[in-house]
Amino acid sequence: MCLAVPALVVAMDGEMATVDLDGVRKAISLALVDGVAVGDYVIVHVGFALQRLDVEEAEATLALLREIGAQADGDNGASPA
Amino acid sequence: MKYVDEFRDAGIARALAAEIARAVQPARTYRLMEFCGGHTHAIARNGLADVLPAQVQLIHGPGCPVCVLPIGRMDQAITLALERGVIVCTYGDTLRVPASGKCSLQTAKAQGADVRMVYSPLDALHIARSNPAREVVFLAIGFETTTPTTAVTVLQAQSEGLGNFSVLCNHVLTPAAMHAIVSVPGGIAVDGFIGPAHVSTVIGSAPYAPIARDWHKPIVIAGFEALDVLRSVQWLVCQINEGRAEVENEFTRAVTEQGNRKAQELVARVFELRTDFEWRGLGSLPDSALQLRAAYAGFDAERRFGVAYQPVPDHKACECAAILRGQKQPQQCRIFGTACTPETPVGSCMVSSEGACAAHYNYGRFRTPA
C-alpha cells in the first residue's frame, strides 16, 4: 500500500508533471513537493510526488554497497565485476 | 528501473548476508520486526529470510493498512455502496477485504453496487466531476504515506466546490501502532524495528525517537529494496550487539530527519486526531487515526451519510489479529492456505500482497515447516 517508485520528471505544467518510469509516462501531481525541476527523480505514490529523491545520497549508498560486494568478491578470489 | 534495480543486486545481497552472519553472536537471537507490509513483501519476494543466519528472526508487523482495517470499517463502505446508491471509489486491495456476512466491496459490485477501483484519489475526484448527479465517496485508507494525497484531494474538491464528493477516512498513524506493539501486555519480545520507508519520507525520522528511547528499541529506517532491508538488519544487529537503541536512517536517499514539511502541513490543515480508532489485531488505540476537521465536515462521508462505526468480531478461525501483533506466523493459522487463500481470503492479511499471509502464501509456504 505504501509502495512508491522513483520516477524521472520529464515535463512540468504548473502543479502537474509528466514522469517517466522505464518508458511508461504518467501525469502526477506535484502538490506535495516544492521546487521540483525537470530532470529530478521523485518518489511517486498514488499519483503524487511524495519527495524528491536525493541522487547524491543514492549514489553514495550505492558506492558503499558496491564496495561491500567487491570486497566479498576479493575475499572469494574472484575479480570484482 | 533506475534507483530500484541497483538495490536488488544478488551478489551484494550475499555479501551483506555474509557480513551479518559474521556479526551475530551465536548464542543469542535477534528478533527484528519489519513494521511495514512493504518490507514483508520484499523479504518474502527476495527470499531474504533464507540468506540470513538462523539467529536473525524476522517478525511481521502491523504496517499494512488493508490488514489493520477492521470488518466494521468495510461494512460502512458496503452500506454506502449497497443501500445509499453511492459511487464508492477505492484502491484495488480494499475491494477484496472480507466484511460482515461474507460480503466484500467486490461482492457488493457483483450485486449491482457502483464500486470503482482507482489508482489515485484524484481519479475519484474526476469521477465526482463526471457524475454531478451522483454522490461519490472515496474510501481512504493508508498510513502517513497516503494521507497527504487525500488531504490535497479534499482541498481540491473544496476549491472546485464539488458538492458530491466525500471521503470515508481510515487514515492511521505509524508511531501509535509501533507504541502499541512495544507496550502490549504479555506482548512479544522485539529486539529492534526495521522502520518504515515511505511513511518516513513524509514524517521524517524524528517521530521514532521516543520509542527508541523510552522502550530501548533500536529502529533503522530502511528502503523497500532487498539491499536496503539487509543493510538495516546489519545495522540493527550492530546496535543490539553494542547495547544501543537509536534511530538510524538507511534510506537517506528519500528520508530526512524532519520529513516532508509541506505534506505534514497539508495533513494538519485537513485532518485532526480521532479520540480512538479500532485496529484489527491491536484493538482500540487512542490518538492512532485521523478524521476530517470540522471545517471539512461536508467532505466527511461518516457525518454526511450518518454511517457510524460498529465493531464486528473477526472470523473465529482467523489468526490475523495474532499475526498482526507478531505473536503468530501465518502458517500457524489452521485455515492458512486451505480455507483462506489470496483468491478467497477469510482474513485481511491474505488480501494485500503486503499482508503477511499473502506474502507467505505467494513466496514461501513450501519452505517453512508448519
Interface residues (C-beta under 8 A of the other chain):
Chain A: M1 C2 L3 A4 V5 P6 L8 L21 D22 S29 A31 L32 V33 D34 Y41 I43 H45 V46 G47 F48 L50 Q51 L53 D54 V55 E57 A58 A60 T61 L62 L65 R66 I68 G69 Q71 A72 D73 A81
Chain B: M1 K2 Y3 V4 E6 F7 D9 G11 I12 R14 A15 L16 A18 E19 C36 G37 G38 G63 C64 P65 V66 Y91 D93 Y119 S120 P121 L122 D123 I141 G142 F143 T145 T146 P148 T149 V152 P196 A197 H198 V199 T201 V202 F224 L227 R231 E250 T252 R253 A254 V255 N260 K262 A263 L266 S352 E354
